[in-house]
């Protein structure tokens, strides 16, 4: 790497992952980021459901869930994110990569150390889907429409989650000489892409704005499943793009294909199904002003 690039490097802001230490109790930024994403996402769901303009063309001209249902969505989504995210990480990454597998087999209790990081978005997504399906069956709610209500809030959690990855100094990118490269603690000392910030921007901010436009400036809620499909397609595209900059934990068969890309491909397939099903169905006629 040429020496003249080094003065342009951004300084990695070394933030203590522990916000407050009270004896054996540690309050970590990582946990607070997840809490912030879930709570702010829940409040956003409440605002969406209370905006009558968004539902005038939707089936029954009403949101798919009552306030009490939305409150319970927060509870089941939290369980889905935590359990699904951790189990997914162990299955998709921890037990696949030889070094990590040996570490977990030697110290099995580390499987439960979620504060150290190690959460899989794809696992968390599966966990949330299973939890919401169970809630919808119990409450007799329309699963497609509930999914469309929940999907616009998901990028909020992704944004805070990626910021937590950045604070933890984990999931950094490939070595590079771009002016905004950073040297992350625990790395090999080479300047690297701050790929966590790329993901916070694309998977979080940009995807949120795309879904915000979809829900507020189109008749998307009139076609159940459309918003969910756009979310799946948008996340799959953003994650695949960022994987080209992110240092992969695992490559499939030693190729350029990473585990993140591989898992995101299934999201594209699901997205195509949701969008095709939503667009082929006859939407209600637009309501007259």
C-alpha positions as CSV (number, residue, x, y, z in Angstrom):
1,X,0.0,0.0,0.0
2,X,1.4,3.3,-1.0
3,X,2.6,5.5,1.9
4,X,1.0,8.7,0.6
5,X,-2.5,7.2,1.2
6,X,-1.9,6.6,4.9
7,X,-2.4,10.2,6.1
8,X,-5.8,10.2,4.6
9,X,-7.1,7.3,6.6
10,X,-9.9,8.0,9.0
11,X,-9.3,7.3,12.6
12,X,-11.4,4.5,14.0
13,X,-13.3,5.9,16.9
14,X,-12.4,3.4,19.7
15,X,-15.7,3.2,21.6
16,X,-15.8,1.0,24.7
17,X,-18.3,-1.8,23.8
18,X,-19.4,-1.5,27.5
19,X,-21.4,1.6,28.1
20,X,-21.8,1.1,31.9
21,X,-20.2,-1.4,34.2
22,X,-22.0,-2.0,37.5
23,X,-20.1,-4.8,39.2
24,X,-20.8,-8.0,37.3
25,X,-23.5,-6.3,35.3
26,X,-22.4,-4.7,32.0
27,X,-24.7,-2.6,29.8
28,X,-23.3,-2.9,26.3
29,X,-23.8,-0.8,23.2
30,X,-24.5,-3.9,21.3
31,X,-27.6,-4.8,23.4
32,X,-28.8,-1.2,23.4
33,X,-28.6,-1.0,19.6
34,X,-30.9,-4.1,19.4
35,X,-33.3,-2.6,21.9
36,X,-33.3,0.7,20.1
37,X,-34.0,-1.0,16.8
38,X,-36.9,-3.0,18.2
39,X,-38.5,-0.2,20.2
40,X,-38.2,2.4,17.4
41,X,-39.4,-0.1,14.9
42,X,-42.4,-0.9,17.0
43,X,-43.3,2.8,17.3
44,X,-43.0,3.1,13.6
45,X,-45.5,0.2,13.2
46,X,-47.9,2.1,15.5
47,X,-47.6,5.2,13.4
48,X,-48.2,3.3,10.1
49,X,-51.3,1.6,11.5
50,X,-52.7,4.9,12.7
51,X,-52.3,6.7,9.4
52,X,-55.7,6.2,7.7
53,X,-54.5,7.6,4.4
54,X,-52.3,4.5,3.9
55,X,-55.2,2.1,4.3
56,X,-58.0,3.6,2.2
57,X,-57.2,1.2,-0.7
58,X,-56.3,-1.8,1.5
59,X,-58.6,-4.7,2.1
60,X,-61.2,-3.7,4.6
61,X,-59.8,-0.2,4.4
62,X,-58.0,-0.8,7.7
63,X,-54.6,-2.0,9.0
64,X,-54.2,-5.8,9.4
65,X,-53.6,-5.6,13.2
66,X,-55.1,-3.9,16.2
67,X,-52.9,-2.0,18.7
68,X,-52.8,-4.9,21.1
69,X,-51.6,-7.1,18.2
70,X,-48.9,-4.7,17.3
71,X,-47.7,-4.6,20.9
72,X,-47.5,-8.4,20.9
73,X,-45.6,-8.2,17.6
74,X,-42.8,-6.5,19.4
75,X,-42.6,-9.3,22.0
76,X,-42.6,-12.1,19.4
77,X,-40.2,-10.2,17.1
78,X,-37.8,-9.8,20.0
79,X,-37.8,-13.5,20.7
80,X,-37.4,-14.3,17.0
81,X,-34.5,-11.9,16.5
82,X,-32.6,-13.1,19.5
83,X,-33.2,-16.8,19.2
84,X,-33.3,-17.0,15.5
85,X,-30.3,-14.7,15.1
86,X,-28.1,-16.7,17.4
87,X,-29.2,-20.1,16.3
88,X,-28.8,-19.0,12.7
89,X,-25.3,-17.7,13.4
90,X,-24.2,-21.0,15.0
91,X,-25.7,-23.1,12.1
92,X,-24.7,-20.9,9.2
93,X,-21.3,-19.8,10.4
94,X,-20.2,-21.3,13.7
95,X,-20.5,-24.9,12.8
96,X,-19.4,-24.5,9.2
97,X,-16.1,-22.7,9.6
98,X,-13.6,-25.2,11.1
99,X,-11.8,-22.8,13.5
100,X,-15.1,-21.5,14.9
101,X,-16.6,-25.0,15.1
102,X,-13.6,-26.2,17.2
103,X,-14.0,-23.2,19.5
104,X,-17.7,-23.8,20.1
105,X,-17.2,-27.5,20.6
106,X,-14.4,-26.8,23.1
107,X,-16.4,-24.1,24.9
108,X,-20.1,-24.9,24.3
109,X,-21.3,-22.2,26.7
110,X,-20.0,-19.6,24.3
111,X,-23.0,-20.4,22.2
112,X,-25.1,-18.4,24.6
113,X,-22.7,-15.4,24.8
114,X,-24.7,-13.1,22.6
115,X,-23.1,-10.0,24.0
116,X,-19.9,-11.0,22.2
117,X,-21.6,-10.5,18.9
118,X,-22.3,-13.3,16.5
119,X,-25.9,-12.8,15.2
120,X,-27.1,-13.8,11.8
121,X,-29.6,-11.6,10.1
122,X,-30.9,-14.4,8.0
123,X,-31.4,-16.5,11.1
124,X,-33.1,-13.6,12.8
125,X,-35.4,-13.2,9.8
126,X,-36.4,-16.8,10.0
127,X,-37.1,-16.5,13.7
128,X,-39.2,-13.4,13.2
129,X,-41.2,-15.0,10.4
130,X,-41.9,-18.1,12.4
131,X,-42.9,-16.0,15.5
132,X,-45.2,-13.8,13.4
133,X,-46.8,-16.7,11.6
134,X,-47.6,-18.3,15.0
135,X,-49.1,-15.0,16.3
136,X,-51.2,-14.6,13.2
137,X,-52.6,-18.1,13.4
138,X,-53.4,-17.6,17.1
139,X,-55.1,-14.2,16.5
140,X,-56.5,-15.2,13.0
141,X,-54.7,-12.3,11.3
142,X,-53.8,-12.0,7.6
143,X,-50.2,-13.1,7.5
144,X,-49.4,-11.4,4.2
145,X,-50.8,-8.1,5.3
146,X,-49.1,-8.3,8.8
147,X,-45.8,-9.0,6.9
148,X,-46.4,-5.8,4.9
149,X,-46.9,-3.8,8.1
150,X,-43.8,-5.2,9.7
151,X,-41.4,-5.1,6.7
152,X,-41.1,-1.2,6.6
153,X,-39.8,-1.2,10.2
154,X,-37.1,-3.9,9.7
155,X,-34.5,-1.5,8.2
156,X,-34.6,0.5,11.5
157,X,-33.3,-2.5,13.4
158,X,-30.8,-3.3,10.6
159,X,-29.4,0.3,10.8
160,X,-28.8,0.1,14.6
161,X,-27.5,-3.5,14.4
162,X,-24.8,-2.5,11.8
163,X,-23.8,0.5,14.0
164,X,-23.4,-2.0,16.8
165,X,-21.1,-4.1,14.6
166,X,-19.1,-1.0,13.9
167,X,-18.8,-0.1,17.6
168,X,-17.7,-3.7,18.3
169,X,-15.1,-3.5,15.6
170,X,-16.4,-6.6,14.0
171,X,-17.5,-7.6,10.4
172,X,-15.0,-5.1,8.9
173,X,-14.1,-5.1,5.2
174,X,-11.3,-6.1,2.9
175,X,-8.0,-4.3,3.0
176,X,-8.1,-1.1,0.9
177,X,-6.4,2.2,0.2
178,X,-9.5,4.3,-0.1
179,X,-9.2,7.6,1.9
180,X,-12.0,6.5,4.3
181,X,-10.3,3.2,5.2
182,X,-9.8,2.4,8.9
183,X,-7.6,0.2,11.0
184,X,-9.9,-1.9,13.2
185,X,-8.8,-3.2,16.6
186,X,-8.2,-7.0,16.5
187,X,-7.4,-6.9,12.7
188,X,-4.0,-7.4,11.1
189,X,-3.3,-3.7,11.2
190,X,-4.2,-3.1,7.5
191,X,-6.6,-0.2,6.6
192,X,-9.9,-1.8,5.7
193,X,-13.3,-0.8,4.3
194,X,-15.7,0.2,7.1
195,X,-18.2,-2.2,5.6
196,X,-20.5,-2.0,8.7
197,X,-21.2,1.6,7.7
198,X,-21.9,0.6,4.1
199,X,-24.4,-1.9,5.4
200,X,-26.0,0.6,7.8
201,X,-26.4,3.0,4.9
202,X,-27.7,0.5,2.3
203,X,-29.6,-2.1,4.4
204,X,-30.7,0.5,6.9
205,X,-31.2,4.0,5.6
206,X,-31.6,3.5,1.9
207,X,-33.9,0.5,2.3
208,X,-36.0,2.4,4.8
209,X,-36.4,5.3,2.4
210,X,-37.4,2.9,-0.4
211,X,-40.0,1.2,1.7
212,X,-41.2,4.6,3.1
213,X,-41.8,5.8,-0.5
214,X,-43.5,2.5,-1.3
215,X,-45.9,2.7,1.6
216,X,-46.7,6.4,1.5
217,X,-46.6,7.2,-2.2
218,X,-48.0,4.1,-3.9
219,X,-51.0,1.9,-3.3
220,X,-48.8,-1.0,-2.1
221,X,-51.0,-1.9,0.9
222,X,-53.7,-2.7,-1.6
223,X,-51.7,-5.6,-2.9
224,X,-50.9,-7.9,0.1
225,X,-47.3,-9.2,0.0
226,X,-45.9,-6.5,-2.2
227,X,-44.2,-4.5,0.5
228,X,-42.7,-7.7,2.0
229,X,-41.4,-8.7,-1.5
230,X,-39.8,-5.3,-2.0
231,X,-38.1,-5.6,1.4
232,X,-36.7,-9.0,0.7
233,X,-35.5,-8.0,-2.8
234,X,-34.0,-4.7,-1.4
235,X,-32.2,-6.4,1.5
236,X,-30.9,-9.2,-0.8
237,X,-29.5,-6.6,-3.2
238,X,-27.9,-4.4,-0.5
239,X,-26.4,-7.4,1.3
240,X,-24.9,-8.9,-1.9
241,X,-23.4,-5.5,-2.8
242,X,-21.8,-5.0,0.6
243,X,-20.4,-8.6,0.6
244,X,-18.0,-7.5,-2.1
245,X,-16.4,-5.1,0.4
246,X,-16.9,-7.1,3.6
247,X,-14.3,-9.6,4.9
248,X,-16.3,-12.8,4.6
249,X,-16.5,-15.3,7.4
250,X,-17.1,-18.1,4.9
251,X,-16.7,-18.6,1.2
252,X,-18.8,-21.3,-0.5
253,X,-16.4,-23.9,-1.9
254,X,-13.5,-21.5,-1.8
255,X,-15.1,-19.3,-4.5
256,X,-16.1,-15.7,-4.6
257,X,-19.5,-16.6,-3.3
258,X,-19.9,-15.8,0.3
259,X,-22.4,-17.3,2.8
260,X,-24.1,-13.9,3.0
261,X,-24.6,-13.9,-0.8
262,X,-25.8,-17.5,-0.8
263,X,-28.4,-17.0,1.9
264,X,-29.5,-13.7,0.3
265,X,-30.2,-15.6,-3.0
266,X,-33.1,-17.4,-1.2
267,X,-34.5,-14.0,-0.3
268,X,-34.5,-13.0,-4.0
269,X,-36.5,-16.2,-4.8
270,X,-39.0,-15.5,-2.1
271,X,-39.2,-11.8,-3.1
272,X,-40.0,-12.8,-6.7
273,X,-42.8,-15.0,-5.4
274,X,-44.3,-12.4,-3.2
275,X,-44.1,-9.6,-5.8
276,X,-45.5,-11.8,-8.6
277,X,-48.4,-13.0,-6.4
278,X,-49.2,-9.4,-5.3
279,X,-49.1,-8.0,-8.8
280,X,-51.1,-10.7,-10.5
281,X,-54.0,-10.3,-8.0
282,X,-56.6,-7.7,-8.8
283,X,-56.3,-4.7,-6.6
284,X,-59.3,-2.8,-5.3
285,X,-60.3,0.2,-7.3
286,X,-58.7,3.4,-6.0
287,X,-60.9,5.2,-3.4
288,X,-62.4,8.5,-4.6
289,X,-61.2,11.6,-2.7
